[in-house]
């Protein structure tokens, strides 16, 4: 399956290339590479990344888990999780604190009028992966038809996304190793 065919297949599963980038797609060097037999990880990395300052796919995120640099790091995580949910996880008043020396931090925000505070463990620049469980639970409460997904790239980076349950069922037919984020 060609790279373009893989992109089209993923678009049908809710993981669509941003319309502003469609015209550039044909000229992109990624599309001229032979993806190999079912190299979905490479296509997911492409979609989950940025192109000229624009996210290639709003509902997908190529995450390097070694991304905590101090205050503001978890604000970005919360904003990205909210953006992927496409309005289903409305967050506001997002703030965080990351103390690299003490190994402690927190993330605060408001979701549907409720104030949420999450205590975080700070270990060097590694993300506290427990933060994602909070977003999973909140999304299930706010919009039970949507779920966060996870694709393991086998290193310190991964793919996170957000799709409807029907889109997830279609995605599993194509990439059986995509899992719900827990």
C-alpha positions as CSV (number, residue, x, y, z in Angstrom):
1,X,0.0,0.0,0.0
2,X,1.5,3.4,-1.0
3,X,2.0,6.2,1.5
4,X,-0.9,8.1,-0.1
5,X,-3.2,5.1,0.2
6,X,-2.2,4.7,3.9
7,X,-3.0,8.4,4.5
8,X,-6.4,7.9,2.8
9,X,-7.1,4.8,4.8
10,X,-6.3,6.6,8.1
11,X,-8.4,9.6,7.1
12,X,-11.4,7.2,6.9
13,X,-10.6,6.2,10.5
14,X,-10.7,9.8,11.8
15,X,-6.9,10.5,11.5
16,X,-7.0,13.0,8.6
17,X,-4.3,15.2,7.3
18,X,-5.1,18.9,7.9
19,X,-6.9,20.4,4.8
20,X,-4.3,23.2,4.7
21,X,-1.6,20.7,4.1
22,X,-3.4,18.5,1.4
23,X,-1.9,20.6,-1.5
24,X,1.6,20.2,-0.1
25,X,1.2,16.4,0.4
26,X,2.1,15.5,-3.2
27,X,5.3,17.5,-3.1
28,X,6.3,16.2,0.4
29,X,9.3,13.9,0.3
30,X,7.5,11.5,2.7
31,X,5.0,10.7,0.0
32,X,7.7,9.7,-2.4
33,X,9.2,7.1,-0.1
34,X,8.2,3.5,-0.3
35,X,6.6,2.8,3.1
36,X,7.3,-0.9,3.0
37,X,4.7,-3.5,3.8
38,X,2.3,-2.2,6.4
39,X,4.7,0.4,7.9
40,X,1.9,2.2,9.8
41,X,4.2,3.6,12.5
42,X,6.0,5.8,10.0
43,X,2.7,7.1,8.6
44,X,1.4,7.8,12.1
45,X,4.6,9.6,13.0
46,X,4.2,11.7,9.9
47,X,0.6,12.6,10.7
48,X,1.3,13.2,14.4
49,X,4.0,15.8,13.7
50,X,4.1,19.4,12.5
51,X,4.7,20.8,9.0
52,X,5.6,24.5,8.7
53,X,4.2,25.2,12.2
54,X,0.9,23.4,11.5
55,X,-0.2,20.1,13.0
56,X,-0.5,17.6,10.2
57,X,-3.4,16.0,12.0
58,X,-5.4,17.6,14.9
59,X,-6.4,14.3,16.4
60,X,-3.0,12.7,16.5
61,X,0.2,13.5,18.4
62,X,3.7,12.1,18.0
63,X,4.9,12.4,21.6
64,X,8.4,12.2,22.9
65,X,8.0,11.2,26.5
66,X,11.2,12.9,27.5
67,X,9.6,16.4,27.2
68,X,9.3,18.0,30.6
69,X,11.4,21.1,30.7
70,X,9.8,23.0,33.6
71,X,6.7,25.1,34.2
72,X,4.4,25.1,31.1
73,X,5.3,21.6,30.1
74,X,2.1,20.0,31.4
75,X,0.1,23.0,30.3
76,X,1.1,22.0,26.8
77,X,0.2,18.4,27.5
78,X,-3.3,19.4,28.7
79,X,-3.8,21.7,25.7
80,X,-2.8,19.0,23.3
81,X,-5.1,16.4,24.9
82,X,-8.0,18.8,24.7
83,X,-7.3,19.8,21.1
84,X,-7.2,16.1,20.1
85,X,-10.6,15.6,21.6
86,X,-12.0,18.2,19.2
87,X,-14.3,20.0,21.7
88,X,-15.2,16.9,23.6
89,X,-12.8,17.7,26.5
90,X,-13.2,21.5,27.2
91,X,-10.4,22.6,29.4
92,X,-9.8,26.2,30.7
93,X,-7.7,28.0,33.2
94,X,-4.8,25.6,32.7
95,X,-1.7,26.0,34.8
96,X,1.1,23.9,36.1
97,X,4.2,23.9,38.3
98,X,7.2,21.6,37.7
99,X,9.9,21.5,40.4
100,X,12.9,19.6,38.9
101,X,14.8,19.7,42.2
102,X,12.1,18.4,44.5
103,X,10.7,16.0,42.0
104,X,7.2,17.3,42.5
105,X,4.7,19.1,40.3
106,X,1.0,19.7,39.7
107,X,-1.4,20.5,36.9
108,X,-4.6,22.4,37.4
109,X,-7.4,23.2,35.1
110,X,-11.2,23.6,34.9
111,X,-13.3,21.1,33.0
112,X,-17.0,21.7,32.6
113,X,-17.0,24.0,35.6
114,X,-15.2,21.6,37.8
115,X,-11.7,22.4,39.1
116,X,-9.2,19.5,38.7
117,X,-5.8,19.2,40.3
118,X,-3.4,16.5,39.5
119,X,-0.2,15.8,41.5
120,X,2.7,14.8,39.4
121,X,6.0,13.1,39.9
122,X,8.9,14.8,38.3
123,X,11.8,12.5,37.3
124,X,14.3,14.4,35.2
125,X,12.6,15.4,31.9
126,X,10.4,12.3,31.7
127,X,6.6,12.8,31.6
128,X,4.6,11.4,34.4
129,X,2.5,9.0,32.3
130,X,-0.2,8.8,35.1
131,X,-1.4,12.2,33.8
132,X,-3.0,10.5,30.8
133,X,-5.3,8.3,32.9
134,X,-6.9,11.5,34.2
135,X,-7.6,12.7,30.7
136,X,-9.0,9.3,29.7
137,X,-11.4,9.4,32.7
138,X,-12.5,13.0,32.0
139,X,-13.1,12.3,28.3
140,X,-15.2,9.2,29.2
141,X,-17.3,11.5,31.4
142,X,-17.5,14.4,28.9
143,X,-18.1,12.3,25.7
144,X,-18.4,8.5,26.1
145,X,-18.4,8.1,22.3
146,X,-14.8,9.3,22.0
147,X,-11.6,7.6,23.3
148,X,-7.9,8.2,23.4
149,X,-5.7,5.8,21.5
150,X,-2.1,4.7,21.9
151,X,0.4,3.2,19.4
152,X,3.8,2.1,20.8
153,X,6.8,3.0,18.6
154,X,9.1,0.9,20.7
155,X,11.2,3.6,22.2
156,X,10.8,6.8,24.2
157,X,8.2,8.2,21.8
158,X,4.7,7.0,21.0
159,X,1.6,8.1,19.1
160,X,-1.5,9.3,21.0
161,X,-4.8,10.1,19.3
162,X,-8.5,10.6,19.8
163,X,-11.2,9.0,17.7
164,X,-14.8,8.0,18.0
165,X,-15.6,4.4,19.0
166,X,-16.7,3.6,15.5
167,X,-13.5,5.1,14.0
168,X,-11.5,3.0,16.5
169,X,-13.3,-0.2,15.3
170,X,-12.3,0.7,11.7
171,X,-8.7,1.5,12.8
172,X,-8.3,-1.8,14.5
173,X,-9.0,-3.6,11.1
174,X,-6.0,-1.7,9.7
175,X,-3.6,-1.5,12.6
176,X,-4.6,-4.1,15.2
177,X,-1.8,-3.0,17.6
178,X,-3.5,0.4,18.3
179,X,-4.8,0.3,21.8
180,X,-7.1,2.4,23.9
181,X,-5.1,4.7,26.2
182,X,-5.7,3.8,29.8
